[in-house]
């Protein structure tokens, strides 16, 4: 399984992801930001606080929310 190693927030609710196999992918999360856990992510400043969790090897935010796989 390929793991996320880098994340860069882009415009809107879009992320550029880098993977351990050297590939990259741009994903738009606009349609999946719903529900109580995702509500803070609708704030553009908060959305940009995304990081890669070294154990989970996925993107996470300070509230513990992670991107859908």
Residue pairs with C-beta under 8 A, 6 or more apart in sequence:
2 19
2 20
2 21
2 23
3 19
3 20
3 57
4 17
4 18
4 19
4 20
4 52
4 57
4 58
4 59
5 18
5 19
5 20
5 52
5 57
6 16
6 17
6 18
6 52
7 15
7 16
7 17
7 18
7 50
7 51
7 52
7 59
8 15
8 16
8 18
9 15
9 47
9 48
9 50
10 16
10 26
12 28
12 30
12 44
13 28
13 29
13 30
13 33
13 41
13 42
13 47
14 26
14 27
14 28
14 29
14 30
15 26
15 27
15 29
15 50
15 59
15 67
16 24
16 25
16 26
17 24
17 25
17 26
17 27
17 59
18 24
19 25
27 67
29 41
29 67
32 38
32 67
32 68
33 41
33 42
37 63
37 64
37 65
38 65
40 46
40 61
40 63
40 65
41 47
41 61
41 65
46 61
46 62
47 61
49 61
49 62
50 59
50 60
50 61
51 59
51 60
51 61
52 58
52 59
52 60
53 59
53 60
53 66
56 66
58 66
58 67
58 69
59 66
59 67
60 66
60 67
